[in-house]
Amino acid sequence: MTKYILGFHGGTAPATPEEGAKAMAKWIAWYKDMGGAVADMGNPAGPSKTIAADGRVASTNGNALTGYSILEAKSLDDAISLARGCPIYAAGGSVEVAELMPM
């Protein structure tokens, strides 16, 4: 099996603790539905900065990373199929799927 990273982008934070609990329950259910495909549930990401080749540091603009997970799947298409159930879509976010290259 090949490992794939799911990079989560965007989405809005829950407005209340109750909404947060409901959102977390959806994430946990999604991970459980994927079963053994989940290699690393990952973590949310906090504020970020972008470092340019010349060393300048700037605020990340546009589609900043908001979290990640790592899955194991037979192919990129299979990883994409698993990513389609991600709860971030309901919060207005997106998922980037990329193969992790062994080194």
C-alpha positions as CSV (number, residue, x, y, z in Angstrom):
1,M,0.0,0.0,0.0
2,T,1.1,3.5,-0.8
3,K,0.8,6.4,1.7
4,Y,-1.0,9.6,0.7
5,I,-1.1,12.9,2.6
6,L,-4.4,14.7,2.7
7,G,-3.8,18.4,3.1
8,F,-6.8,20.3,4.4
9,H,-7.3,23.8,3.3
10,G,-9.8,26.5,4.5
11,G,-13.0,25.8,6.4
12,T,-14.5,27.7,9.2
13,A,-14.2,27.1,12.9
14,P,-17.3,26.1,14.8
15,A,-19.0,29.1,16.4
16,T,-19.9,27.3,19.7
17,P,-18.6,24.4,21.8
18,E,-21.7,22.5,20.8
19,E,-21.0,22.9,17.1
20,G,-17.4,22.0,17.8
21,A,-18.5,18.7,19.4
22,K,-20.8,17.9,16.5
23,A,-18.0,18.7,14.0
24,M,-15.5,16.5,15.9
25,A,-18.0,13.6,16.0
26,K,-18.2,13.8,12.2
27,W,-14.4,13.7,11.9
28,I,-14.2,10.7,14.2
29,A,-16.9,8.9,12.3
30,W,-15.1,9.6,9.0
31,Y,-11.8,8.2,10.4
32,K,-13.7,5.1,11.7
33,D,-15.4,4.6,8.3
34,M,-11.9,4.5,6.7
35,G,-10.7,1.9,9.1
36,G,-7.2,0.6,8.5
37,A,-6.6,3.1,5.7
38,V,-5.8,5.7,8.3
39,A,-2.1,5.6,8.9
40,D,-2.0,8.9,10.9
41,M,-5.1,11.0,11.8
42,G,-2.8,14.0,11.7
43,N,-3.5,17.3,13.3
44,P,-5.0,20.7,12.6
45,A,-2.5,23.4,11.7
46,G,-2.3,26.9,13.2
47,P,-1.2,30.2,11.7
48,S,1.5,29.9,9.1
49,K,4.1,32.0,7.3
50,T,5.7,31.5,3.9
51,I,9.5,31.7,3.5
52,A,10.8,32.8,0.0
53,A,14.0,31.6,-1.6
54,D,15.7,34.9,-0.6
55,G,14.7,34.4,3.0
56,R,11.9,36.9,3.2
57,V,9.0,35.7,5.5
58,A,5.5,36.7,4.7
59,S,2.0,35.9,5.8
60,T,0.6,32.9,3.9
61,N,-1.9,34.2,1.4
62,G,-4.7,32.3,-0.3
63,N,-5.3,28.6,0.4
64,A,-3.3,28.0,3.6
65,L,-2.9,24.6,5.1
66,T,-5.3,24.0,8.0
67,G,-4.4,20.4,8.8
68,Y,-3.4,17.0,7.5
69,S,-4.0,13.3,7.7
70,I,-2.1,10.3,6.2
71,L,-3.8,7.4,4.5
72,E,-2.7,4.2,3.0
73,A,-4.4,3.3,-0.3
74,K,-3.8,1.1,-3.4
75,S,-3.8,4.2,-5.8
76,L,-4.3,7.9,-6.0
77,D,-7.9,7.3,-7.2
78,D,-8.6,5.2,-4.1
79,A,-7.1,7.9,-1.8
80,I,-9.3,10.5,-3.6
81,S,-12.4,8.2,-3.0
82,L,-11.6,8.1,0.7
83,A,-11.1,11.9,0.8
84,R,-14.5,12.5,-0.7
85,G,-16.1,11.8,2.7
86,C,-14.1,14.4,4.6
87,P,-16.1,16.7,6.9
88,I,-14.1,19.8,5.9
89,Y,-16.3,20.2,2.8
90,A,-19.3,21.1,5.1
91,A,-17.2,23.9,6.6
92,G,-16.3,25.3,3.1
93,G,-12.9,23.7,2.9
94,S,-11.1,21.5,0.5
95,V,-8.7,18.5,0.5
96,E,-5.5,18.2,-1.5
97,V,-4.4,14.6,-2.0
98,A,-0.7,13.7,-2.8
99,E,1.3,10.5,-2.8
100,L,4.1,10.4,-0.3
101,M,7.2,9.3,-2.1
102,P,9.3,6.7,-0.2
103,M,13.0,7.7,0.4
